[in-house]
């Protein structure tokens, strides 16, 4: 009931406090409200406005008390524009503020922060007062971290790290003493996550509810971490001899959740070894210059070496495209076009661009085998094109263009074989 009457009580109290203090034409309102009063515009530069007000604290005595040194912040799109402090009577002023909508906060030690939205009007003073409620008394999280070493009750773990988390962010942390005890103090009441970690043991997580003025107990019994495993093997390259040859310097990567967590290179015999791997399922990828990459899935078992060999296939050699770009003339005899732009595309994306020489010739090398489309452009000619241009490994694909005079681009026709 009292909470619902706070705005009315505050309005009355502020009116009494403001008597003889507030400038003419100002009105003190309950928190969350504002009034725009006309100041005649004489104290505003460049047509800006101002924000004034008072920050009071609810101390429980029935009459709010002014808060000296409270920080009042003006924000626009979550960016701090201006920050001021209140005087001994709790008053603050922000002058020459550009007209517009803003957010405001008021903060003072021992009180909950206050928030408001204000609209600054050109040539006017906007009043925004705050009534801050006392901050709740902090709580604490305490407990003991034990390690399950096979005994009946577990052994205290000295130096274990305990972290308190809120919305995924660490807001408090502590380390255990010789008896495994920890304490995280000055914790704001609320719900938190908490995690305990110690070398040689599995981390453990829990949820805790911290209450004002109370100590929340949260103990941990950590299980021993499993012995790590390893992934070992050999990377060979298939050169057509049937068994392959060792590939020195090949890169082998261990992947978990699509992220590379470890990588090594093979030795002269093509062997590799990835040690200290936590048991679980992983992806393994091997790469070597001149060979197609290899991939595999492995399961790493505690204390075991998982064997994974690779036989990489030789990379397919690329093909080439060559041809000429000619332009029709009035005389009827095609002439080579120098500097024409020839573009190779795959699924709408540009793969390569080249220009023709003085004889209208062009060439593209090391093109991956596949099907492409092409265009040829030159100033004063319609754009020519071709679809279904097939490139084969180790082969040269011939594709020439005969451009018609004009300015507008022409649609891409079917492939035209070279003469």
TORPA-988955 format. One record per residue (C-alpha): residue number from 0; x, y, z. Coordinates in nm, 3 decimals. Layout:
<pati n="NUM" xx="X" yy="Y" zz="Z"/>
...
! end
This chain:
<pati n="0" xx="0.000" yy="0.000" zz="0.000"/>
<pati n="1" xx="0.282" yy="0.234" zz="0.094"/>
<pati n="2" xx="0.464" yy="0.163" zz="-0.233"/>
<pati n="3" xx="0.159" yy="0.275" zz="-0.434"/>
<pati n="4" xx="0.144" yy="0.605" zz="-0.243"/>
<pati n="5" xx="0.511" yy="0.690" zz="-0.297"/>
<pati n="6" xx="0.451" yy="0.911" zz="-0.607"/>
<pati n="7" xx="0.181" yy="1.114" zz="-0.419"/>
<pati n="8" xx="0.392" yy="1.149" zz="-0.105"/>
<pati n="9" xx="0.698" yy="1.244" zz="-0.307"/>
<pati n="10" xx="0.505" yy="1.509" zz="-0.498"/>
<pati n="11" xx="0.400" yy="1.670" zz="-0.169"/>
<pati n="12" xx="0.746" yy="1.644" zz="-0.015"/>
<pati n="13" xx="0.922" yy="1.780" zz="-0.320"/>
<pati n="14" xx="0.678" yy="2.070" zz="-0.336"/>
<pati n="15" xx="0.767" yy="2.162" zz="0.025"/>
<pati n="16" xx="1.141" yy="2.120" zz="-0.032"/>
<pati n="17" xx="1.126" yy="2.320" zz="-0.352"/>
<pati n="18" xx="0.961" yy="2.619" zz="-0.190"/>
<pati n="19" xx="1.203" yy="2.909" zz="-0.197"/>
<pati n="20" xx="1.466" yy="2.696" zz="-0.377"/>
<pati n="21" xx="1.338" yy="2.622" zz="-0.723"/>
<pati n="22" xx="1.374" yy="2.889" zz="-0.990"/>
<pati n="23" xx="1.058" yy="3.065" zz="-1.108"/>
<pati n="24" xx="0.836" yy="2.878" zz="-1.352"/>
<pati n="25" xx="0.974" yy="2.534" zz="-1.241"/>
<pati n="26" xx="0.757" yy="2.262" zz="-1.098"/>
<pati n="27" xx="0.888" yy="1.963" zz="-0.901"/>
<pati n="28" xx="0.726" yy="1.634" zz="-1.000"/>
<pati n="29" xx="0.737" yy="1.272" zz="-0.880"/>
<pati n="30" xx="1.004" yy="1.047" zz="-1.031"/>
<pati n="31" xx="0.938" yy="0.934" zz="-1.385"/>
<pati n="32" xx="0.749" yy="1.255" zz="-1.469"/>
<pati n="33" xx="0.871" yy="1.578" zz="-1.622"/>
<pati n="34" xx="0.745" yy="1.926" zz="-1.704"/>
<pati n="35" xx="0.859" yy="2.169" zz="-1.971"/>
<pati n="36" xx="0.864" yy="2.532" zz="-1.860"/>
<pati n="37" xx="0.927" yy="2.834" zz="-2.082"/>
<pati n="38" xx="1.243" yy="3.023" zz="-1.984"/>
<pati n="39" xx="1.216" yy="3.278" zz="-2.259"/>
<pati n="40" xx="1.516" yy="3.127" zz="-2.435"/>
<pati n="41" xx="1.764" yy="3.384" zz="-2.300"/>
<pati n="42" xx="2.005" yy="3.132" zz="-2.139"/>
<pati n="43" xx="2.015" yy="2.880" zz="-2.425"/>
<pati n="44" xx="2.279" yy="2.889" zz="-2.695"/>
<pati n="45" xx="2.204" yy="2.794" zz="-3.055"/>
<pati n="46" xx="1.847" yy="2.709" zz="-2.969"/>
<pati n="47" xx="1.938" yy="2.419" zz="-2.737"/>
<pati n="48" xx="1.751" yy="2.322" zz="-2.421"/>
<pati n="49" xx="1.841" yy="2.226" zz="-2.064"/>
<pati n="50" xx="1.764" yy="1.958" zz="-1.807"/>
<pati n="51" xx="1.744" yy="2.035" zz="-1.436"/>
<pati n="52" xx="1.625" yy="1.841" zz="-1.136"/>
<pati n="53" xx="1.695" yy="1.692" zz="-0.799"/>
<pati n="54" xx="1.805" yy="1.352" zz="-0.674"/>
<pati n="55" xx="1.650" yy="1.239" zz="-0.344"/>
<pati n="56" xx="1.694" yy="0.919" zz="-0.148"/>
<pati n="57" xx="1.426" yy="0.723" zz="0.034"/>
<pati n="58" xx="1.592" yy="0.664" zz="0.372"/>
<pati n="59" xx="1.284" yy="0.512" zz="0.532"/>
<pati n="60" xx="1.215" yy="0.810" zz="0.757"/>
<pati n="61" xx="0.908" yy="0.920" zz="0.563"/>
<pati n="62" xx="1.078" yy="1.225" zz="0.417"/>
<pati n="63" xx="1.322" yy="1.179" zz="0.128"/>
<pati n="64" xx="1.667" yy="1.327" zz="0.182"/>
<pati n="65" xx="1.872" yy="1.509" zz="-0.084"/>
<pati n="66" xx="2.169" yy="1.309" zz="-0.213"/>
<pati n="67" xx="2.489" yy="1.507" zz="-0.260"/>
<pati n="68" xx="2.739" yy="1.382" zz="-0.517"/>
<pati n="69" xx="2.493" yy="1.159" zz="-0.703"/>
<pati n="70" xx="2.598" yy="1.098" zz="-1.064"/>
<pati n="71" xx="2.337" yy="1.193" zz="-1.326"/>
<pati n="72" xx="2.406" yy="1.069" zz="-1.679"/>
<pati n="73" xx="2.246" yy="1.171" zz="-2.008"/>
<pati n="74" xx="2.245" yy="0.906" zz="-2.282"/>
<pati n="75" xx="2.152" yy="0.898" zz="-2.648"/>
<pati n="76" xx="2.129" yy="0.559" zz="-2.818"/>
<pati n="77" xx="2.317" yy="0.401" zz="-2.524"/>
<pati n="78" xx="2.606" yy="0.649" zz="-2.562"/>
<pati n="79" xx="2.699" yy="0.885" zz="-2.279"/>
<pati n="80" xx="2.641" yy="1.246" zz="-2.384"/>
<pati n="81" xx="2.687" yy="1.428" zz="-2.053"/>
<pati n="82" xx="2.754" yy="1.342" zz="-1.689"/>
<pati n="83" xx="2.715" yy="1.573" zz="-1.387"/>
<pati n="84" xx="2.703" yy="1.547" zz="-1.005"/>
<pati n="85" xx="2.444" yy="1.685" zz="-0.768"/>
<pati n="86" xx="2.530" yy="1.965" zz="-0.523"/>
<pati n="87" xx="2.482" yy="1.959" zz="-0.145"/>
<pati n="88" xx="2.105" yy="2.000" zz="-0.185"/>
<pati n="89" xx="2.083" yy="1.723" zz="-0.448"/>
<pati n="90" xx="2.029" yy="1.963" zz="-0.739"/>
<pati n="91" xx="2.185" yy="1.914" zz="-1.083"/>
<pati n="92" xx="2.173" yy="2.101" zz="-1.415"/>
<pati n="93" xx="2.260" yy="2.010" zz="-1.773"/>
<pati n="94" xx="2.270" yy="2.311" zz="-2.003"/>
<pati n="95" xx="2.299" yy="2.357" zz="-2.379"/>
<pati n="96" xx="2.153" yy="2.014" zz="-2.456"/>
<pati n="97" xx="2.050" yy="1.956" zz="-2.816"/>
<pati n="98" xx="1.674" yy="1.912" zz="-2.857"/>
<pati n="99" xx="1.562" yy="1.549" zz="-2.878"/>
<pati n="100" xx="1.477" yy="1.234" zz="-2.683"/>
<pati n="101" xx="1.723" yy="1.096" zz="-2.427"/>
<pati n="102" xx="1.765" yy="0.839" zz="-2.155"/>
<pati n="103" xx="1.885" yy="0.934" zz="-1.808"/>
<pati n="104" xx="2.025" yy="0.754" zz="-1.506"/>
<pati n="105" xx="2.092" yy="0.866" zz="-1.151"/>
<pati n="106" xx="2.333" yy="0.668" zz="-0.933"/>
<pati n="107" xx="2.445" yy="0.706" zz="-0.573"/>
<pati n="108" xx="2.629" yy="0.480" zz="-0.331"/>
<pati n="109" xx="2.392" yy="0.272" zz="-0.122"/>
<pati n="110" xx="2.092" yy="0.326" zz="-0.352"/>
<pati n="111" xx="1.938" yy="0.149" zz="-0.647"/>
<pati n="112" xx="1.999" yy="0.338" zz="-0.974"/>
<pati n="113" xx="1.711" yy="0.542" zz="-1.117"/>
<pati n="114" xx="1.616" yy="0.557" zz="-1.485"/>
<pati n="115" xx="1.403" yy="0.795" zz="-1.691"/>
<pati n="116" xx="1.324" yy="0.906" zz="-2.046"/>
<pati n="117" xx="1.320" yy="1.279" zz="-2.123"/>
<pati n="118" xx="1.241" yy="1.503" zz="-2.417"/>
<pati n="119" xx="1.445" yy="1.822" zz="-2.450"/>
<pati n="120" xx="1.264" yy="2.106" zz="-2.627"/>
<pati n="121" xx="1.449" yy="2.388" zz="-2.800"/>
<pati n="122" xx="1.471" yy="2.698" zz="-2.577"/>
<pati n="123" xx="1.306" yy="2.526" zz="-2.278"/>
<pati n="124" xx="1.411" yy="2.375" zz="-1.946"/>
<pati n="125" xx="1.304" yy="2.016" zz="-1.880"/>
<pati n="126" xx="1.259" yy="1.910" zz="-1.516"/>
<pati n="127" xx="1.353" yy="1.552" zz="-1.421"/>
<pati n="128" xx="1.371" yy="1.447" zz="-1.057"/>
<pati n="129" xx="1.474" yy="1.110" zz="-0.915"/>
<pati n="130" xx="1.375" yy="0.928" zz="-0.595"/>
<pati n="131" xx="1.626" yy="0.649" zz="-0.536"/>
<pati n="132" xx="1.537" yy="0.349" zz="-0.325"/>
<pati n="133" xx="1.791" yy="0.199" zz="-0.084"/>
<pati n="134" xx="1.999" yy="-0.079" zz="-0.235"/>
<pati n="135" xx="1.936" yy="-0.416" zz="-0.073"/>
<pati n="136" xx="2.198" yy="-0.544" zz="0.169"/>
<pati n="137" xx="2.442" yy="-0.769" zz="-0.020"/>
<pati n="138" xx="2.468" yy="-1.139" zz="0.042"/>
<pati n="139" xx="2.749" yy="-1.391" zz="0.008"/>
<pati n="140" xx="2.820" yy="-1.734" zz="-0.136"/>
<pati n="141" xx="3.036" yy="-1.965" zz="0.075"/>
<pati n="142" xx="3.125" yy="-2.332" zz="0.071"/>
<pati n="143" xx="3.389" yy="-2.601" zz="0.043"/>
<pati n="144" xx="3.543" yy="-2.768" zz="-0.261"/>
<pati n="145" xx="3.634" yy="-3.135" zz="-0.219"/>
<pati n="146" xx="3.793" yy="-3.379" zz="-0.459"/>
<pati n="147" xx="3.676" yy="-3.738" zz="-0.494"/>
<pati n="148" xx="4.004" yy="-3.926" zz="-0.457"/>
<pati n="149" xx="3.844" yy="-4.257" zz="-0.371"/>
<pati n="150" xx="3.801" yy="-4.182" zz="-0.001"/>
<pati n="151" xx="3.473" yy="-4.182" zz="0.183"/>
<pati n="152" xx="3.420" yy="-3.808" zz="0.217"/>
<pati n="153" xx="3.654" yy="-3.652" zz="-0.037"/>
<pati n="154" xx="3.968" yy="-3.446" zz="0.016"/>
<pati n="155" xx="3.976" yy="-3.064" zz="0.051"/>
<pati n="156" xx="4.117" yy="-2.901" zz="-0.262"/>
<pati n="157" xx="4.346" yy="-2.606" zz="-0.194"/>
<pati n="158" xx="4.367" yy="-2.331" zz="-0.456"/>
<pati n="159" xx="4.055" yy="-2.439" zz="-0.646"/>
<pati n="160" xx="3.896" yy="-2.154" zz="-0.840"/>
<pati n="161" xx="3.531" yy="-2.068" zz="-0.781"/>
<pati n="162" xx="3.359" yy="-1.821" zz="-1.014"/>
<pati n="163" xx="3.018" yy="-1.656" zz="-0.980"/>
<pati n="164" xx="2.845" yy="-1.583" zz="-1.313"/>
<pati n="165" xx="2.552" yy="-1.366" zz="-1.418"/>
<pati n="166" xx="2.431" yy="-1.375" zz="-1.778"/>
<pati n="167" xx="2.746" yy="-1.563" zz="-1.875"/>
<pati n="168" xx="2.979" yy="-1.299" zz="-1.724"/>
<pati n="169" xx="3.204" yy="-1.351" zz="-1.422"/>
<pati n="170" xx="3.089" yy="-1.111" zz="-1.147"/>
<pati n="171" xx="3.282" yy="-1.260" zz="-0.854"/>
<pati n="172" xx="3.555" yy="-1.513" zz="-0.793"/>
<pati n="173" xx="3.760" yy="-1.665" zz="-0.512"/>
<pati n="174" xx="4.016" yy="-1.939" zz="-0.441"/>
<pati n="175" xx="3.988" yy="-2.202" zz="-0.174"/>
<pati n="176" xx="4.214" yy="-2.203" zz="0.134"/>
<pati n="177" xx="4.404" yy="-2.499" zz="0.277"/>
<pati n="178" xx="4.081" yy="-2.660" zz="0.399"/>
<pati n="179" xx="3.909" yy="-2.607" zz="0.063"/>
<pati n="180" xx="3.682" yy="-2.328" zz="0.188"/>
<pati n="181" xx="3.591" yy="-2.022" zz="-0.020"/>
<pati n="182" xx="3.381" yy="-1.708" zz="0.022"/>
<pati n="183" xx="3.249" yy="-1.464" zz="-0.236"/>
<pati n="184" xx="3.117" yy="-1.156" zz="-0.054"/>
<pati n="185" xx="2.930" yy="-0.836" zz="-0.143"/>
<pati n="186" xx="2.703" yy="-1.018" zz="-0.386"/>
<pati n="187" xx="2.392" yy="-0.842" zz="-0.508"/>
<pati n="188" xx="2.078" yy="-1.045" zz="-0.432"/>
<pati n="189" xx="1.963" yy="-1.256" zz="-0.724"/>
<pati n="190" xx="2.013" yy="-1.585" zz="-0.908"/>
<pati n="191" xx="2.357" yy="-1.683" zz="-1.029"/>
<pati n="192" xx="2.554" yy="-1.961" zz="-1.186"/>
<pati n="193" xx="2.864" yy="-2.086" zz="-1.006"/>
<pati n="194" xx="3.148" yy="-2.309" zz="-1.123"/>
<pati n="195" xx="3.437" yy="-2.473" zz="-0.938"/>
<pati n="196" xx="3.758" yy="-2.584" zz="-1.112"/>
<pati n="197" xx="4.071" yy="-2.757" zz="-0.988"/>
<pati n="198" xx="4.366" yy="-2.907" zz="-1.173"/>
<pati n="199" xx="4.323" yy="-3.280" zz="-1.229"/>
<pati n="200" xx="3.946" yy="-3.270" zz="-1.167"/>
<pati n="201" xx="3.635" yy="-3.221" zz="-1.376"/>
<pati n="202" xx="3.473" yy="-2.877" zz="-1.337"/>
<pati n="203" xx="3.135" yy="-2.867" zz="-1.167"/>
<pati n="204" xx="2.853" yy="-2.616" zz="-1.206"/>
<pati n="205" xx="2.554" yy="-2.520" zz="-0.994"/>
<pati n="206" xx="2.282" yy="-2.254" zz="-0.958"/>
<pati n="207" xx="2.254" yy="-2.044" zz="-0.642"/>
<pati n="208" xx="2.001" yy="-1.792" zz="-0.510"/>
<pati n="209" xx="2.161" yy="-1.510" zz="-0.312"/>
<pati n="210" xx="1.935" yy="-1.335" zz="-0.061"/>
<pati n="211" xx="1.983" yy="-0.995" zz="0.098"/>
<pati n="212" xx="2.194" yy="-1.018" zz="0.415"/>
<pati n="213" xx="2.230" yy="-1.398" zz="0.393"/>
<pati n="214" xx="2.517" yy="-1.639" zz="0.326"/>
<pati n="215" xx="2.427" yy="-1.898" zz="0.063"/>
<pati n="216" xx="2.605" yy="-2.234" zz="0.109"/>
<pati n="217" xx="2.726" yy="-2.417" zz="-0.203"/>
<pati n="218" xx="2.969" yy="-2.708" zz="-0.168"/>
<pati n="219" xx="3.134" yy="-2.903" zz="-0.449"/>
<pati n="220" xx="3.262" yy="-3.260" zz="-0.480"/>
<pati n="221" xx="3.471" yy="-3.277" zz="-0.796"/>
<pati n="222" xx="3.529" yy="-3.599" zz="-0.988"/>
<pati n="223" xx="3.881" yy="-3.678" zz="-1.106"/>
<pati n="224" xx="3.943" yy="-3.579" zz="-1.466"/>
<pati n="225" xx="3.988" yy="-3.878" zz="-1.697"/>
<pati n="226" xx="4.335" yy="-3.950" zz="-1.827"/>
<pati n="227" xx="4.389" yy="-3.780" zz="-2.164"/>
<pati n="228" xx="4.421" yy="-3.977" zz="-2.483"/>
<pati n="229" xx="4.607" yy="-3.917" zz="-2.808"/>
<pati n="230" xx="4.551" yy="-3.926" zz="-3.184"/>
<pati n="231" xx="4.839" yy="-4.067" zz="-3.388"/>
<pati n="232" xx="4.890" yy="-4.185" zz="-3.744"/>
<pati n="233" xx="5.063" yy="-4.142" zz="-4.077"/>
<pati n="234" xx="4.981" yy="-3.926" zz="-4.378"/>
<pati n="235" xx="5.060" yy="-4.080" zz="-4.717"/>
<pati n="236" xx="5.017" yy="-3.943" zz="-5.066"/>
<pati n="237" xx="4.872" yy="-4.160" zz="-5.343"/>
<pati n="238" xx="5.114" yy="-4.113" zz="-5.631"/>
<pati n="239" xx="4.988" yy="-4.412" zz="-5.826"/>
<pati n="240" xx="5.226" yy="-4.666" zz="-5.675"/>
<pati n="241" xx="4.956" yy="-4.851" zz="-5.485"/>
<pati n="242" xx="5.079" yy="-4.790" zz="-5.131"/>
<pati n="243" xx="5.150" yy="-4.417" zz="-5.132"/>
<pati n="244" xx="5.455" yy="-4.231" zz="-5.009"/>
<pati n="245" xx="5.502" yy="-4.053" zz="-4.672"/>
<pati n="246" xx="5.420" yy="-3.682" zz="-4.683"/>
<pati n="247" xx="5.653" yy="-3.474" zz="-4.466"/>
<pati n="248" xx="5.522" yy="-3.141" zz="-4.337"/>
<pati n="249" xx="5.155" yy="-3.223" zz="-4.389"/>
<pati n="250" xx="4.922" yy="-3.040" zz="-4.149"/>
<pati n="251" xx="4.692" yy="-3.249" zz="-3.930"/>
<pati n="252" xx="4.422" yy="-3.062" zz="-3.735"/>
<pati n="253" xx="4.199" yy="-3.181" zz="-3.451"/>
<pati n="254" xx="3.851" yy="-3.029" zz="-3.472"/>
<pati n="255" xx="3.575" yy="-3.001" zz="-3.209"/>
<pati n="256" xx="3.244" yy="-2.824" zz="-3.274"/>
<pati n="257" xx="3.378" yy="-2.694" zz="-3.608"/>
<pati n="258" xx="3.674" yy="-2.526" zz="-3.434"/>
<pati n="259" xx="4.039" yy="-2.629" zz="-3.469"/>
<pati n="260" xx="4.168" yy="-2.695" zz="-3.117"/>
<pati n="261" xx="4.508" yy="-2.848" zz="-3.200"/>
<pati n="262" xx="4.725" yy="-2.891" zz="-3.507"/>
<pati n="263" xx="5.062" yy="-3.053" zz="-3.579"/>
<pati n="264" xx="5.287" yy="-3.128" zz="-3.879"/>
<pati n="265" xx="5.405" yy="-3.468" zz="-3.992"/>
<pati n="266" xx="5.772" yy="-3.568" zz="-3.963"/>
<pati n="267" xx="5.993" yy="-3.696" zz="-4.246"/>
<pati n="268" xx="5.819" yy="-4.035" zz="-4.238"/>
<pati n="269" xx="5.475" yy="-3.872" zz="-4.251"/>
<pati n="270" xx="5.395" yy="-3.961" zz="-3.887"/>
<pati n="271" xx="5.206" yy="-3.726" zz="-3.654"/>
<pati n="272" xx="5.099" yy="-3.731" zz="-3.289"/>
<pati n="273" xx="4.845" yy="-3.514" zz="-3.106"/>
<pati n="274" xx="4.872" yy="-3.575" zz="-2.730"/>
<pati n="275" xx="4.686" yy="-3.465" zz="-2.414"/>
<pati n="276" xx="4.348" yy="-3.489" zz="-2.586"/>
<pati n="277" xx="4.039" yy="-3.491" zz="-2.367"/>
<pati n="278" xx="3.829" yy="-3.806" zz="-2.426"/>
<pati n="279" xx="3.544" yy="-3.753" zz="-2.671"/>
<pati n="280" xx="3.449" yy="-3.737" zz="-3.038"/>
<pati n="281" xx="3.650" yy="-3.524" zz="-3.279"/>
<pati n="282" xx="3.707" yy="-3.449" zz="-3.644"/>
<pati n="283" xx="4.056" yy="-3.483" zz="-3.792"/>
<pati n="284" xx="4.170" yy="-3.316" zz="-4.115"/>
<pati n="285" xx="4.496" yy="-3.366" zz="-4.307"/>
<pati n="286" xx="4.629" yy="-3.131" zz="-4.575"/>
<pati n="287" xx="4.938" yy="-3.137" zz="-4.794"/>
<pati n="288" xx="5.040" yy="-2.927" zz="-5.093"/>
<pati n="289" xx="4.951" yy="-3.091" zz="-5.420"/>
<pati n="290" xx="4.698" yy="-3.331" zz="-5.265"/>
<pati n="291" xx="4.328" yy="-3.328" zz="-5.192"/>
<pati n="292" xx="4.252" yy="-3.280" zz="-4.818"/>
<pati n="293" xx="4.145" yy="-3.581" zz="-4.613"/>
<pati n="294" xx="3.893" yy="-3.589" zz="-4.327"/>
<pati n="295" xx="3.791" yy="-3.844" zz="-4.066"/>
<pati n="296" xx="3.597" yy="-3.884" zz="-3.738"/>
<pati n="297" xx="3.771" yy="-4.029" zz="-3.432"/>
<pati n="298" xx="3.675" yy="-4.120" zz="-3.077"/>
<pati n="299" xx="3.945" yy="-4.052" zz="-2.819"/>
<pati n="300" xx="3.938" yy="-4.291" zz="-2.521"/>
<pati n="301" xx="4.090" yy="-4.212" zz="-2.182"/>
<pati n="302" xx="4.448" yy="-4.334" zz="-2.160"/>
<pati n="303" xx="4.451" yy="-4.473" zz="-2.516"/>
<pati n="304" xx="4.616" yy="-4.379" zz="-2.847"/>
<pati n="305" xx="4.367" yy="-4.359" zz="-3.132"/>
<pati n="306" xx="4.517" yy="-4.448" zz="-3.473"/>
<pati n="307" xx="4.405" yy="-4.249" zz="-3.776"/>
<pati n="308" xx="4.600" yy="-4.276" zz="-4.102"/>
<pati n="309" xx="4.536" yy="-4.080" zz="-4.421"/>
<pati n="310" xx="4.597" yy="-4.165" zz="-4.788"/>
<pati n="311" xx="4.558" yy="-3.839" zz="-4.977"/>
<pati n="312" xx="4.469" yy="-3.835" zz="-5.344"/>
<pati n="313" xx="4.671" yy="-3.620" zz="-5.581"/>
<pati n="314" xx="4.495" yy="-3.292" zz="-5.653"/>
<pati n="315" xx="4.335" yy="-3.276" zz="-5.994"/>
<pati n="316" xx="4.523" yy="-3.042" zz="-6.228"/>
<pati n="317" xx="4.329" yy="-2.742" zz="-6.344"/>
<pati n="318" xx="4.235" yy="-2.671" zz="-6.702"/>
<pati n="319" xx="4.261" yy="-2.360" zz="-6.915"/>
<pati n="320" xx="4.042" yy="-2.141" zz="-7.134"/>
<pati n="321" xx="4.166" yy="-1.951" zz="-7.437"/>
<pati n="322" xx="4.014" yy="-1.766" zz="-7.728"/>
<pati n="323" xx="3.969" yy="-1.436" zz="-7.906"/>
<pati n="324" xx="3.731" yy="-1.141" zz="-7.885"/>
<pati n="325" xx="3.644" yy="-0.996" zz="-8.226"/>
<pati n="326" xx="3.417" yy="-0.710" zz="-8.323"/>
<pati n="327" xx="3.196" yy="-0.676" zz="-8.629"/>
<pati n="328" xx="3.274" yy="-0.377" zz="-8.850"/>
<pati n="329" xx="3.086" yy="-0.200" zz="-9.131"/>
<pati n="330" xx="3.314" yy="-0.359" zz="-9.382"/>
<pati n="331" xx="3.193" yy="-0.700" zz="-9.273"/>
<pati n="332" xx="3.532" yy="-0.826" zz="-9.169"/>
<pati n="333" xx="3.572" yy="-0.893" zz="-8.793"/>
<pati n="334" xx="3.854" yy="-0.706" zz="-8.626"/>
<pati n="335" xx="4.032" yy="-0.805" zz="-8.303"/>
<pati n="336" xx="3.937" yy="-0.596" zz="-7.999"/>
<pati n="337" xx="4.224" yy="-0.495" zz="-7.774"/>
<pati n="338" xx="4.152" yy="-0.449" zz="-7.399"/>
<pati n="339" xx="3.818" yy="-0.630" zz="-7.400"/>
<pati n="340" xx="3.724" yy="-0.757" zz="-7.053"/>
<pati n="341" xx="3.660" yy="-1.132" zz="-7.040"/>
<pati n="342" xx="3.497" yy="-1.260" zz="-6.719"/>
<pati n="343" xx="3.464" yy="-1.620" zz="-6.598"/>
<pati n="344" xx="3.171" yy="-1.689" zz="-6.362"/>
<pati n="345" xx="3.059" yy="-1.984" zz="-6.152"/>
<pati n="346" xx="2.708" yy="-1.981" zz="-6.005"/>
<pati n="347" xx="2.689" yy="-1.606" zz="-6.060"/>
<pati n="348" xx="3.019" yy="-1.529" zz="-5.886"/>
<pati n="349" xx="3.324" yy="-1.391" zz="-6.065"/>
<pati n="350" xx="3.608" yy="-1.645" zz="-6.075"/>
<pati n="351" xx="3.857" yy="-1.470" zz="-6.301"/>
<pati n="352" xx="3.888" yy="-1.155" zz="-6.515"/>
<pati n="353" xx="4.141" yy="-1.091" zz="-6.795"/>
<pati n="354" xx="4.181" yy="-0.846" zz="-7.084"/>
<pati n="355" xx="4.263" yy="-0.922" zz="-7.444"/>
<pati n="356" xx="4.596" yy="-0.830" zz="-7.601"/>
<pati n="357" xx="4.649" yy="-0.629" zz="-7.920"/>
<pati n="358" xx="4.544" yy="-0.930" zz="-8.124"/>
<pati n="359" xx="4.222" yy="-0.975" zz="-7.928"/>
<pati n="360" xx="4.348" yy="-1.294" zz="-7.761"/>
<pati n="361" xx="4.304" yy="-1.392" zz="-7.398"/>
<pati n="362" xx="4.394" yy="-1.689" zz="-7.181"/>
<pati n="363" xx="4.306" yy="-1.822" zz="-6.834"/>
<pati n="364" xx="4.515" yy="-2.091" zz="-6.664"/>
<pati n="365" xx="4.473" yy="-2.313" zz="-6.358"/>
<pati n="366" xx="4.095" yy="-2.317" zz="-6.375"/>
<pati n="367" xx="3.932" yy="-2.582" zz="-6.158"/>
<pati n="368" xx="3.745" yy="-2.843" zz="-6.360"/>
<pati n="369" xx="3.375" yy="-2.769" zz="-6.388"/>
<pati n="370" xx="3.106" yy="-2.583" zz="-6.579"/>
<pati n="371" xx="3.114" yy="-2.205" zz="-6.610"/>
<pati n="372" xx="2.955" yy="-1.908" zz="-6.786"/>
<pati n="373" xx="3.150" yy="-1.625" zz="-6.950"/>
<pati n="374" xx="3.104" yy="-1.266" zz="-7.067"/>
<pati n="375" xx="3.307" yy="-1.039" zz="-7.296"/>
<pati n="376" xx="3.272" yy="-0.659" zz="-7.281"/>
<pati n="377" xx="3.425" yy="-0.381" zz="-7.487"/>
<pati n="378" xx="3.347" yy="-0.012" zz="-7.533"/>
<pati n="379" xx="3.113" yy="0.050" zz="-7.829"/>
<pati n="380" xx="2.998" yy="-0.313" zz="-7.851"/>
<pati n="381" xx="2.715" yy="-0.517" zz="-7.709"/>
<pati n="382" xx="2.818" yy="-0.755" zz="-7.430"/>
<pati n="383" xx="2.872" yy="-1.109" zz="-7.549"/>
<pati n="384" xx="2.838" yy="-1.419" zz="-7.338"/>
<pati n="385" xx="2.834" yy="-1.796" zz="-7.318"/>
<pati n="386" xx="2.689" yy="-2.054" zz="-7.083"/>
<pati n="387" xx="2.783" yy="-2.414" zz="-7.027"/>
<pati n="388" xx="3.156" yy="-2.363" zz="-7.081"/>
<pati n="389" xx="3.310" yy="-2.689" zz="-6.960"/>
<pati n="390" xx="3.666" yy="-2.697" zz="-6.825"/>
<pati n="391" xx="3.841" yy="-3.034" zz="-6.795"/>
<pati n="392" xx="4.156" yy="-3.109" zz="-6.599"/>
<pati n="393" xx="4.466" yy="-3.084" zz="-6.818"/>
<pati n="394" xx="4.268" yy="-2.960" zz="-7.119"/>
<pati n="395" xx="4.235" yy="-2.624" zz="-7.295"/>
<pati n="396" xx="3.879" yy="-2.513" zz="-7.361"/>
<pati n="397" xx="3.840" yy="-2.280" zz="-7.662"/>
<pati n="398" xx="3.584" yy="-2.002" zz="-7.631"/>
<pati n="399" xx="3.579" yy="-1.703" zz="-7.865"/>
<pati n="400" xx="3.342" yy="-1.409" zz="-7.893"/>
<pati n="401" xx="3.213" yy="-1.202" zz="-8.186"/>
<pati n="402" xx="3.068" yy="-0.875" zz="-8.056"/>
<pati n="403" xx="2.811" yy="-0.666" zz="-8.236"/>
<pati n="404" xx="2.835" yy="-0.284" zz="-8.242"/>
<pati n="405" xx="2.600" yy="-0.116" zz="-7.998"/>
<pati n="406" xx="2.560" yy="0.025" zz="-7.647"/>
<pati n="407" xx="2.309" yy="-0.198" zz="-7.471"/>
<pati n="408" xx="2.426" yy="-0.534" zz="-7.329"/>
<pati n="409" xx="2.303" yy="-0.840" zz="-7.513"/>
<pati n="410" xx="2.162" yy="-1.154" zz="-7.346"/>
<pati n="411" xx="2.410" yy="-1.441" zz="-7.295"/>
<pati n="412" xx="2.364" yy="-1.691" zz="-7.579"/>
<pati n="413" xx="2.446" yy="-2.060" zz="-7.585"/>
<pati n="414" xx="2.814" yy="-2.156" zz="-7.622"/>
<pati n="415" xx="2.963" yy="-2.078" zz="-7.961"/>
<pati n="416" xx="3.258" yy="-2.298" zz="-8.054"/>
<pati n="417" xx="3.567" yy="-2.132" zz="-8.192"/>
<pati n="418" xx="3.617" yy="-2.146" zz="-8.569"/>
! end
